[in-house]
Amino acid sequence: MLFAKVVTVIIAGVLTVLTARRVMNELNAAKVRAKPREPNTVTKLRQDPATGIYYPVE
């Protein structure tokens, strides 16, 4: 009986580690990377007259 419990705990531990690795790899792959831009450029903004919210002008 003890042997079955030990084997069950070991199998559960291995599956937990494999699942955690897979989740971490998926999270790293899903990260959005920002485009680098030149540090000296200034983003021009325009205000929406209806809402008052500023948005970048390209």
NORRASUL-V74877 format. One record per run of one state. SS is the DSSP state (2 for helix, 1 for strand, 0 for the rest). FROM is the first residue (numbers start at 1). TO is the last residue. If there is no record, write none. Layout:
ss=<SS;SS>
from=<FROM;FROM>
to=<TO;TO>
//
This chain:
ss=<0;2;0;1;0;1;0>
from=<1;2;31;45;48;54;57>
to=<1;30;44;47;53;56;58>
//
